[in-house]
Amino acid sequence: MRKGRATTAAADFQGIDRDMQGFPTLIYDGPFSDHLDRAQPAGLGDQPTSADEARNILRQFVDIKEDADYRAQVTSRIREKIPGYQVELLSQRGGEGRISGSVSDKGGHVVWYLDSRTVGAPRLTVEQAVARAKQFLDSRGYKNMANIYHQIQNGVAVFNFAPEEKGVLLYPDQVKVNVALDNGQVVALTPGVT
């Protein structure tokens, strides 16, 4: 190989690089876009929430019987995209499982929760379960939610809901609601898009 060719190839690559600088940057807005990592949560409010308030907020939000005897405790601070408190609800009677959840620092919103109880044999239909999920969401302030997808897993119906405004589904604001098919209890609420 001659030295002149290497220099010519290097010069060609430098020329291509220089020409590429003039092209606009590709704007990628898909599910793995870098801008999603920089997005900040909106709509939480500015009111700070204490650990005591976080315990009460989760206790009142989850779908459990009014007379259920649970002890609520903050187990850790969450320092993720939505900072807050990790809260555990432990049954005083035993055997009813454990409920874990996250409550935001600002505004005191339940970000997610999961009831780890064992689900019995299914007795509800999917139609009954989706009605129960809609009622739960509506009673917790999630208005105009449309069921966009569901699946059944181990006796639990998992529904994806998105808010609907003027006939438009707002997919980025999805939530998942898990309804136990043995008794209709909502055993989980999680963000639909992570």
MARSE-367002 format. One record per residue: x, y, z of N, C-alpha, C, O, CB in turn; residue in one letter. Coordinates in steps of 0.1 Angstrom, whole numbers, plus 5000, padded with zeros to 4 digits. Glycine has a CB too. Layout:
<rs>
XYZXYZXYZXYZXYZA;...
</rs>
This chain:
<rs>
500849885000500050005000500950125000501950135007499050005012M;500550224992501350344991500950445002499750445006501250404977R;501850525006501550625016500550725011499750775019502850695021K;500650754999499750854993498250814994497350894997500050884978G;497950684993496650634994496050655008494950695010496550494990R;496850625018496450635032496050785035495050805041497550585042A;496850875030496651015033495351055025494551135031497751095028T;495151005013493951035006492650985013491651045014494050974992T;492750855018491650795025491350885038490150905040491950655029A;492350915045492150995057491551135054490651185061493551015065A;492051195043491451325039490051305034489251395037492351375027A;489751195028488351165024487451155036486351215036488251045015D;487851085046487051075058486851205065485851235071487650965068F;487951285066487851415072486851505064486051585070489251485073Q;486851495051485951565043484551525045483651605046486351555028G;484351395046482951345049482451395062481351435064482951185048I;483351385072483051435086482651585086481751625092484251405096D;483451665079483151805078481851825071481051915075484351875070R;481551755060480251765053479051725062478051785061480251685040D;479251625070478251575079477851675090476651675094478651445086M;478751765094478451865104477351955099476652015108479751945107Q;477151975087476152065081474752005081473752075079476552105068G;474651875083473351805083472651825097473351825107473451655079F;471351835097470651845110470751715117470851605112469151885108P;470651725131470751605139469451535138468351585137470951655154T;469551405138468451315137467651325150468251325161468851165135L;466351345149465551365161464751225162463951195154464451485160I;465151155173464551025175463651045188464151085198465650915177Y;462451005186461451025197460750895201459550895205460451135193D;461450785200460850655203460950625217461350705225461450555194G;460650495221460650455235462050455241462050445254460050325236P;463050455234464450455240465150585238466350595239465250345234F;464450695235464950825233465650875245465150865256463850915228S;466850945243467550995254466751105262466951125274468851055249D;465851175255465151285262464251225273463851305282464351365252H;463851105272463051045283463751035296463151045307462550905278L;465051015296465851015308465951145315466051155327467250965305D;465751255307465851385313464551445316464451555322466551475303R;463451375313462151425316461851435331462351345339461051335310A;461251545336460951565350459451535352458651575344461351705354Q;459151475364457751455366456951585368457451685373457551375379P;455751585363454951705363453651675370453251555371454651765349A;452951775376451651755382451651705396450651675401450951665374G;452851695402452851655416452451755426451951725437454251605419L;452751885423452551995432453752025440454751955438451351955442G;453652125448454852165456454752135471455752155478455052315454D;453652095475453452075489454251955494454051845489451952045492Q;455151975504455951855509455151765517454151795523457151915517P;455551635517454851535524455751475534456951445532454351415514T;455251455547456151395557455951245557455051185550455651455571S;456851175565456751035565455450985572454850885567457950975574A;454951055582453651025588452551035578451650955577453351115600D;452551145570451551165560451551055549450551005545451651305553E;452751015545452950915535452350785540451650715532454450895532A;452550745552451950625558450350625557449750535552452350605573R;449850745561448350755560447850755546446750705543447950885568N;448550825537448150835523448050695517447050665511449050925515I;449050615519449050475513447950395519447250325512450450405515L;447850405532446750325540445350355534444550265533446850355555R;445150485532443750525527443550495512442450485507443550675529Q;444650485504444550465490444350325486443550295477445850515483F;445050225492444950085488443550035490442750085497446050005496V;443349925482442049865483442049745493442249635490441649805468D;441649785505441549695516440249725524439749835523442749695526I;439749625531438549645539438749745549439849765555438149505546K;437749825552437749935562438249885576438949955583436449995564E;437749765580438149715593439449635593439849575604437049625598D;440149625582441449555582442449625591442549745591441949545567A;443149545598444149595608445549585602446149485603443949525621D;446049695597447349705591448149805599447649915602447349735576Y;449449775601450349865607451249925595451849845587451349805618R;451250055594451950125583453350175588453450225599451150235577A;454350155580455650205584456450245571456350185561456450095592Q;457250345573458050395562459350315563460050315574458350545562V;459750235553460950155553462150215547463250175550460650025547T;461950315538463150385532462650505525461450525522463850285523S;463650585521463450695512463750655498464650575496464350825516R;462950705489463150675474463850795468463350905469461850635467I;464950775461465650875455465750845440466850845434467050895461R;464650825434464550805419463950925412463951035418463750675417E;463450895400462851005392461751075400461651205399462250955379K;460951005408459951065416460351035431460050925436458451015413I;461051125437461451095451460251085460459251145458462351215456P;460451005471459350985480459750885491460850875495458150935473G;458750815496458850725507458350585503457350565496458050775519Y;459150485507458750345505457950315518458450325529459950245503Q;456650265516455850245527455350095527455050045516454550335527V;455350035538454949895540453649895549453749955559456049795545E;452649815545451549795553451549645557451549555548450149825546L;451649615570451849485575450549445583450149515592453049465584L;449949335580448749285586449049255601450049185604448149165579S;448249295610448349265624447849125627448149065637447649365633Q;447049075618446448935620447348825614447148715617445048935613R;448248865605449048765598448348695587447048685587449548665608G;449048635578448448555567447848635556447448575546447448465573G;447648765558446948845547447948905538447548985529446148955554E;449248885539450148935530450749075534450449115545449648955516G;451449135526452149255528451849345516451849305505453649245530R;451549475519451349575508452449675509452749735519449949645510I;453149685497454249775496453849885486453049865477455549705491S;454350005488454050115479454950235480455850235489452650165481G;454750325471455650445471454750565471453750575463456550445458S;455050665479454350795480455250905477456350915483453650815494V;454950995468455851105464456051205475455151235483455251175452S;457251255475457651365485456751485482456251545492459151405483D;456651525470455851645467454451605463454151515455456451725455K;453451665470452051645467451451515473450251505474451951625452G;452251425478451751305485450951215476449851175480450951345497G;451451185464450751105455451250955456452450935457450851155440H;450350865455450750725454451250695440450550715431449550625458V;452550655440453150635427452850485422452550465411454750655427V;452850395432452550255429452250185442452650235453453750185421W;451550075441451449985452451249845448450749815437450350025462Y;451549745456451449605453451049525466451749535476452749545447L;449949455465449549365476450049225473449649175462447949375478D;450749165481451449035478450548915483451048805484452749035484S;449348945486448448835491448348725480448448745468447148885495R;448048605485447748485476446348505471445448525478447948355484T;446248485457444948505451444348365449445048275444445048575437V;443048355453442348225452441848195438442148265429441248215462G;440948095438440348055425439448165419438748225427439547925427A;439548185406438748295400437248275401436748165399439148305385P;436548385405435048375405434448495397433248495395434648385420R;435248585393434748705386435048685371436048625367435348835391L;434248745363434448755348435448875346435648965354433148765340T;435948885334436748995330435949125330436449225334437348975316V;434649115326433849225325433549285340433549405342432449195319E;433349195349433249235363434549295368434449395376432749115372Q;435649245365436949295369437249435363437749515371438049195366A;436949455351437249585345436249685351436749805353437049575329V;435049655354434149745361434749785374434649895379432749685362A;435249685382435849705395437049795393437249885402436249575402R;437849775383439049855381438650005378439250095384439949805370A;437650025370437250155366436650225379436950345381436150155355K;435950155387435350215399436450255408436450365414434350115406Q;437450175410438650205418439350325414439650415422439550085419F;439650335401440350455395439550575397440150685401440650425380L;438250575394437450685395437450735410437450855412436050655391D;437350645419437250685434438550735439438650805449436850565442S;439650715431440950765435441450885427442550935428442050655434R;440450945420440751065412441251055398441651145392441751145420G;441350925393441750905379440450905371439750805370442450765378Y;440151025365438951045357439151015342440251025337438451185360K;438050985336438050955321439050855316439750885306438251095314N;439250745323440150645320439550545311438450495313440750585333M;440250505300439850405290440650285291441950295292439850465276A;440050165292440750045292441250015278440450005268439849925297N;442550005276443149985263443749845261444049805249444250085261I;443849765271444449635270444249555283444149625294445949645266Y;444149425282444149345294444749205292444749165280442749335300H;445149145302445549005302445348945315445249015325447048995298Q;445248815315445048735328446248665331446848595323443748635326I;446748675344447948615349447648555363447448635372449148705348Q;447748425365447648365378446448415386446648445398448948395385N;445348415380444148455387443948605389443048655397444048395400G;444748685382444648835383444448885369445148855360445948895390V;443548985368443349055355444149185356443949265365441849085353A;445049195346445949315345445349405334445349365323447449275343V;444949525338444349615329445249735327445749795336442949665333F;445449775314446149905311445050005308444149985300447149895299N;445150125315444150235313444950355309446050375314443350255326F;444350435300444950565297443850665298442750645294445550555282A;444250785302443250895302442850935288443650925279443751015310P;441550975287441051005274440551155275439751185283439950915269E;441051235266440551375265440151405251440951395242441651475270E;438951445249438351485236438651375226439051405214439051615231K;438451255229438651145220440051105218440351015210438051175207G;441051165225442451125223442951055236442751105247443351255221V;443550935233444150865244445550915247446350935238444250705241L;445850945260447150995265447950875270448050855282446951105276L;448550805260449350685263450450705273450750625282449950635251Y;451150825273452250835283451750835298452550815307453050965281P;450450865300449950865314449150745317448350745326448950985315D;449550625311448950505314449150455328450150495335449450395305Q;448250375334448450305346447950165344447050135336447650375358V;448550075352448149935352447349905365447849945376449349835350K;446249845364445449805376445349655376444849595366444049885376V;445749595387445549445388444449415397444349465409446949385393N;443449335392442249305400442349155402442449075393440949345392V;442249115415442148965418440848915414439748975418442448945434A;440848805407439548755402438848665412437748615409439848665389L;439448645424438748575434437648655442436648605445439748515444D;438048785444437048875451436949015446436249095452437448875466N;437649045435437549185429438449285436438249405433436149225430G;439249245445440149345451441249395441441849315434440849285464Q;441549525442442549575434443849555441444049615452442349735431V;444749465436445949425444447149495439448249485445446149275442V;447049585428448249665424447749775415446849765408449249575417A;448549885416448449995408449850035404450650065413447650115414L;450250035392451550075388451550165375450550165368452449945385T;452650235373452650315361452650225349453250115349453950405360P;451950265338451850175326453050195317453350105310450650205319G;453650315317454850335309455950375318455850465326454550445299V;457050295317458250325326459450365317460550395323458550205335T;
</rs>
